Amino acid sequence: MNRQDATFTFLAAFFVVVLVLTNVVGVKLFLLFPEGRPGWMPGVGPLTLTAGLVTYPLTFLLTDLVSELWGKRRANFMVLMGFLMSLVMLAIIRLALALPASDLWNHRALGLDAQAMQRAFEATFSTQGLLLFASMLAYLLAQLADVRLYHFWWRVTKGKHMWIRNNGSTAISQLIDTTIVNAIFLRGALHMEWGQIVEMIVAVYLCKLVLAVLDTPLLYLARSVLRRRLGIQAEAAPLQAPLD
């Protein structure tokens, strides 16, 4: 395996790990702006977000980096691999949930017996079917759109001004992701009114947009380091390495 393939393999593995962890930690909800939302954000009071917001933006950074260095084909391959590995993870979790709990499985310090541990395990790893469908659909469409849009902006800018294609692609693809997840789940499962759903979509999207802007320096740094490592000239076209 040459240096280019080894580097891509590392980035692809990193992408899959971050994506799988997003599905795991995403069950936790946390409060942002506990003292009340700032004036630029719609709504009032604290904003409830999933902990996956911390990790998921990294996947867009990684697809943009792979698009920058290897092109559309390998970026799409990484996205599809992440989708398949997420399905594998979900299948394994379903199997683990179905296994009967042993009486030896307990937490004496917290006073939890085997059945309490099983309920805690189920509460942590069980996912509502509609939320699962919405999140997987949103991931696939948004990530594939991100790759396509990245190369669209590459052509528009003629390979210059990476910040435009980075933020231009991520801003639109994150809007796709946020809209699909919230529209399907909040309407279908929680039966919220469309006005509340739109307010939630805008608030969550603004948070994601801030994170997208903040990760731009990281993309420039990663590209600089990997160009030196892989011997790629500045402003060079993607490697378009074959997937053989």
PAPAVEX-606183 format. One line per 5 residues: number of its first residue (from 1); their letters; for each residue z, x, y of C-alpha. Coordinates in Angstrom, 1 decimal, always signed. Last residue first. Example, Ala and Ser with C-alpha at 12.3 -4.5 7.8 and 13.67 -1.06 7.14 Angstrom:
BEGIN
2) SA) +7.1,+13.7,-1.1; +7.8,+12.3,-4.5
//
This chain:
BEGIN
244) DLPAQ) -7.4,-9.3,-1.0; -6.5,-10.8,+2.3; -8.8,-8.9,+4.6; -7.6,-7.2,+7.8; -8.9,-8.8,+11.0
239) LPAAE) -7.5,-5.8,+12.9; -7.1,-7.8,+16.1; -9.2,-6.7,+19.0; -8.0,-3.6,+20.9; -6.3,-3.9,+24.3
234) AQIGL) -4.5,-0.6,+23.7; -5.7,+1.4,+20.7; -4.1,+0.7,+17.3; -2.6,+3.7,+15.4; -0.4,+1.6,+13.1
229) RRRLV) +3.0,+2.9,+14.3; +1.9,+3.2,+17.9; +0.4,-0.3,+17.9; +3.6,-1.5,+16.2; +5.9,-0.2,+18.9
224) SRALY) +3.8,-1.6,+21.7; +3.3,-4.9,+20.1; +7.0,-5.3,+19.4; +7.9,-4.5,+23.0; +5.3,-6.9,+24.4
219) LLPTD) +6.5,-9.6,+22.1; +10.1,-9.0,+23.0; +9.2,-9.3,+26.7; +7.6,-12.7,+26.0; +10.7,-14.0,+24.1
214) LVALV) +12.4,-15.3,+27.3; +9.4,-17.5,+28.2; +9.4,-19.2,+24.8; +13.2,-19.7,+25.0; +12.8,-21.5,+28.3
209) LKCLY) +10.1,-23.7,+26.8; +12.3,-24.5,+23.9; +15.0,-25.8,+26.2; +12.5,-27.8,+28.2; +11.2,-29.3,+24.9
204) VAVIM) +14.7,-30.5,+23.9; +15.1,-32.3,+27.3; +11.6,-33.8,+27.3; +11.8,-35.0,+23.7; +15.3,-36.5,+24.3
199) EVIQG) +14.1,-38.4,+27.4; +11.0,-39.6,+25.5; +13.2,-40.9,+22.6; +15.6,-42.7,+25.0; +12.7,-44.5,+26.7
194) WEMHL) +11.2,-45.2,+23.2; +14.3,-47.0,+22.1; +16.2,-45.5,+19.2; +15.8,-46.9,+15.7; +17.9,-44.1,+14.2
189) AGRLF) +15.7,-43.4,+11.1; +12.2,-44.4,+12.2; +12.4,-44.1,+16.0; +14.6,-41.0,+16.2; +13.0,-39.4,+13.1
184) IANVI) +9.3,-40.0,+13.8; +9.3,-39.5,+17.6; +11.8,-36.7,+17.5; +10.0,-34.6,+14.9; +6.5,-35.2,+16.1
179) TTDIL) +7.2,-34.7,+19.8; +9.1,-31.5,+19.3; +6.5,-29.9,+17.1; +3.6,-30.9,+19.3; +5.4,-29.7,+22.4
174) QSIAT) +6.2,-26.5,+20.7; +2.5,-26.0,+19.9; +1.6,-26.5,+23.6; +4.1,-24.1,+25.1; +3.6,-21.6,+22.3
169) SGNNR) -0.1,-21.3,+22.8; +0.0,-20.9,+26.6; +3.2,-18.8,+26.5; +1.7,-16.1,+24.2; -1.9,-16.5,+25.4
164) IWMHK) -0.9,-16.1,+29.1; +1.7,-13.3,+28.4; -0.9,-11.3,+26.7; -2.8,-10.7,+29.9; -6.0,-9.3,+28.6
159) GKTVR) -8.0,-9.9,+25.4; -10.9,-11.5,+27.1; -8.5,-13.9,+28.9; -10.4,-17.0,+27.7; -11.1,-15.5,+24.3
154) WWFHY) -7.5,-14.6,+23.7; -6.5,-18.0,+25.1; -8.4,-19.6,+22.2; -7.0,-17.0,+19.8; -3.5,-18.1,+20.7
149) LRVDA) -4.5,-21.8,+20.6; -5.7,-21.5,+17.0; -2.5,-19.7,+15.9; -0.2,-22.1,+17.7; -2.1,-25.1,+16.4
144) LQALL) -1.5,-23.9,+12.8; +2.2,-23.5,+13.7; +2.5,-26.9,+15.3; +0.7,-28.8,+12.5; +2.7,-27.2,+9.7
139) YALMS) +6.1,-27.3,+11.4; +5.7,-30.9,+12.6; +4.7,-32.1,+9.2; +7.7,-30.3,+7.6; +10.1,-31.6,+10.2
134) AFLLL) +8.9,-35.2,+10.1; +8.9,-35.3,+6.3; +12.4,-33.8,+6.0; +13.7,-36.1,+8.8; +12.3,-39.1,+6.9
129) GQTSF) +13.8,-38.0,+3.6; +17.3,-37.4,+5.0; +18.5,-33.9,+4.1; +21.3,-33.0,+1.7; +22.4,-29.4,+2.1
124) TAEFA) +25.6,-29.5,+4.1; +26.9,-33.0,+3.2; +26.0,-32.4,-0.5; +28.0,-29.2,-0.5; +30.9,-30.9,+1.2
119) RQMAQ) +30.7,-33.7,-1.4; +30.6,-31.2,-4.2; +33.6,-29.3,-2.8; +35.5,-32.6,-2.6; +34.7,-33.3,-6.2
114) ADLGL) +35.8,-29.9,-7.3; +39.1,-30.0,-5.5; +39.7,-29.1,-1.8; +43.2,-28.2,-0.6; +41.8,-26.0,+2.2
109) ARHNW) +43.4,-22.8,+0.8; +42.9,-24.0,-2.7; +39.1,-24.2,-2.4; +37.8,-25.5,-5.7; +35.1,-24.9,-8.2
104) LDSAP) +37.0,-24.5,-11.5; +36.6,-28.2,-12.2; +32.9,-27.6,-12.5; +30.5,-29.7,-10.4; +27.5,-31.3,-12.2
99) LALAL) +24.1,-29.9,-11.2; +22.0,-32.4,-9.2; +22.7,-30.7,-5.8; +21.6,-27.3,-7.2; +18.3,-28.9,-8.4
94) RIIAL) +17.6,-30.5,-5.0; +18.4,-27.1,-3.3; +15.9,-25.4,-5.6; +13.2,-27.9,-4.7; +13.9,-27.6,-1.0
89) MVLSM) +13.7,-23.8,-1.2; +10.4,-24.0,-3.1; +9.0,-26.5,-0.4; +10.1,-24.1,+2.3; +8.3,-21.3,+0.4
84) LFGML) +5.1,-23.3,+0.5; +5.3,-23.9,+4.2; +6.1,-20.3,+4.9; +3.2,-19.2,+2.9; +1.0,-21.6,+4.9
79) VMFNA) +2.1,-20.0,+8.1; +1.7,-16.5,+6.8; -1.8,-17.2,+5.7; -2.6,-18.8,+9.1; -1.5,-15.6,+10.8
74) RRKGW) -3.5,-13.5,+8.3; -6.7,-15.3,+9.0; -6.2,-15.7,+12.8; -6.0,-12.0,+13.7; -4.2,-8.9,+12.5
69) LESVL) -2.5,-7.4,+15.6; -2.3,-10.2,+18.1; -2.3,-13.0,+15.6; +0.5,-11.3,+13.7; +2.5,-11.0,+16.9
64) DTLLF) +1.8,-14.6,+17.9; +2.9,-15.8,+14.4; +6.1,-13.7,+14.7; +7.0,-15.1,+18.2; +6.3,-18.6,+16.9
59) TLPYT) +8.7,-18.0,+14.0; +11.4,-16.7,+16.4; +11.4,-20.0,+18.2; +12.9,-21.5,+15.0; +16.1,-19.4,+14.9
54) VLGAT) +18.3,-20.6,+17.7; +16.8,-24.1,+17.8; +17.7,-24.4,+14.2; +21.3,-25.0,+15.4; +20.2,-28.5,+16.1
49) LTLPG) +20.7,-29.9,+19.7; +23.0,-32.4,+21.4; +22.8,-32.4,+25.1; +26.0,-32.9,+27.1; +26.1,-35.6,+29.8
44) VGPMW) +23.2,-37.1,+31.7; +19.5,-37.5,+31.1; +16.5,-35.5,+32.3; +16.9,-31.7,+32.8; +16.2,-30.0,+36.2
39) GPRGE) +19.6,-31.3,+37.6; +21.6,-29.4,+35.0; +23.1,-31.3,+32.1; +26.8,-32.1,+31.9; +30.0,-30.2,+31.2
34) PFLLF) +29.1,-29.6,+27.6; +25.8,-28.1,+28.7; +24.5,-27.6,+25.1; +26.5,-29.2,+22.3; +25.9,-28.3,+18.7
29) LKVGV) +24.4,-29.9,+15.6; +24.5,-28.2,+12.2; +21.9,-29.3,+9.7; +19.4,-26.8,+11.2; +21.3,-23.9,+9.6
24) VNTLV) +19.5,-24.3,+6.3; +16.0,-25.3,+7.4; +16.1,-22.6,+10.1; +17.3,-20.2,+7.4; +14.1,-20.9,+5.4
19) LVVVF) +12.0,-20.3,+8.5; +13.8,-17.0,+9.4; +13.4,-15.8,+5.8; +9.7,-16.8,+5.7; +8.9,-15.0,+9.0
14) FAALF) +10.8,-11.8,+8.0; +8.8,-11.7,+4.7; +5.6,-12.1,+6.7; +6.7,-9.4,+9.1; +7.6,-7.0,+6.3
9) TFTAD) +4.3,-7.7,+4.4; +2.3,-7.1,+7.6; +4.0,-3.7,+8.1; +3.4,-2.7,+4.5; -0.3,-3.8,+4.8
4) QRNM) -0.8,-1.7,+7.9; +1.0,+1.3,+6.5; -1.0,+1.5,+3.3; +0.0,+0.0,+0.0
//
